[in-house]
């Protein structure tokens, strides 16, 4: 085996090792981002549970569960009203 072949094979091995290392680091970053997203989602759910600005939406959802025939219409009207006023809804992402 010549010196050039050794250098090329070493370069290829280093290139693959570097790619593997970066992939492992990227997996770690994605894992941390997923955990952070779950934490923010839990915080969002908690805040929405206690925030009084969503009481009207909770009332509409309770009417859905009770079988009110106009609940869908009320929900649509409320969603449109909040959108026009620039207010958040329970389904608005953070």
C-alpha positions as CSV (number, residue, x, y, z in Angstrom):
1,X,0.0,0.0,0.0
2,X,1.4,3.4,-0.9
3,X,1.4,6.5,1.1
4,X,-1.3,8.2,-1.1
5,X,-3.7,5.3,-0.5
6,X,-3.0,5.4,3.3
7,X,-3.7,9.2,3.3
8,X,-6.9,8.8,1.3
9,X,-8.2,5.9,3.5
10,X,-7.4,7.9,6.6
11,X,-9.2,10.9,5.3
12,X,-12.3,8.8,4.4
13,X,-12.2,7.3,7.9
14,X,-11.9,10.7,9.6
15,X,-14.7,12.0,7.4
16,X,-17.0,9.2,8.4
17,X,-16.1,9.6,12.1
18,X,-16.7,13.3,11.9
19,X,-20.1,12.7,10.3
20,X,-21.0,10.1,13.0
21,X,-19.9,12.5,15.8
22,X,-22.0,15.4,14.3
23,X,-25.0,13.1,13.9
24,X,-24.8,12.0,17.6
25,X,-24.6,15.7,18.7
26,X,-27.6,16.5,16.5
27,X,-29.6,13.7,18.1
28,X,-28.8,15.2,21.5
29,X,-29.9,18.6,20.4
30,X,-33.2,17.3,19.0
31,X,-33.8,15.4,22.2
32,X,-33.4,18.6,24.3
33,X,-35.6,20.6,21.9
34,X,-38.4,17.9,22.1
35,X,-38.2,18.1,25.9
36,X,-38.3,21.9,25.9
37,X,-41.4,21.7,23.6
38,X,-43.1,19.3,25.9
39,X,-42.4,21.6,28.9
40,X,-43.8,24.6,27.1
41,X,-46.8,22.7,26.0
42,X,-47.5,21.6,29.6
43,X,-47.1,25.3,30.7
44,X,-49.4,26.4,28.0
45,X,-52.1,23.9,29.1
46,X,-51.7,24.9,32.7
47,X,-52.0,28.6,31.9
48,X,-55.0,28.1,29.7
49,X,-56.7,26.2,32.5
50,X,-56.4,29.1,34.9
51,X,-56.6,32.0,32.5
52,X,-60.0,33.7,32.6
53,X,-59.8,35.0,29.0
54,X,-60.7,31.5,27.8
55,X,-63.8,31.0,30.1
56,X,-66.1,31.6,27.1
57,X,-64.4,28.9,25.0
58,X,-64.6,26.5,27.9
59,X,-68.3,27.2,28.2
60,X,-68.8,26.4,24.5
61,X,-66.8,23.2,24.9
62,X,-69.0,22.2,27.8
63,X,-72.1,22.8,25.7
64,X,-70.6,20.5,23.0
65,X,-70.2,17.8,25.6
66,X,-73.7,18.3,26.9
67,X,-75.2,17.8,23.4
68,X,-76.4,21.4,22.7
69,X,-77.5,21.6,19.1
70,X,-76.2,25.2,18.6
71,X,-72.8,24.6,20.1
72,X,-71.0,24.4,16.8
73,X,-72.5,27.7,15.6
74,X,-71.6,29.3,18.9
75,X,-68.1,28.1,18.7
76,X,-67.7,29.4,15.1
77,X,-69.1,32.8,16.0
78,X,-66.8,33.0,19.1
79,X,-63.7,32.0,17.1
80,X,-64.5,34.6,14.4
81,X,-65.1,37.3,17.0
82,X,-61.8,36.6,18.8
83,X,-59.9,36.5,15.5
84,X,-61.3,39.9,14.4
85,X,-60.4,41.4,17.8
86,X,-56.9,39.9,17.6
87,X,-57.4,37.8,20.7
88,X,-56.0,34.4,21.3
89,X,-58.0,31.2,21.4
90,X,-57.4,27.9,23.1
91,X,-56.1,26.4,19.9
92,X,-53.7,29.3,19.1
93,X,-50.1,28.0,19.2
94,X,-47.6,29.8,21.4
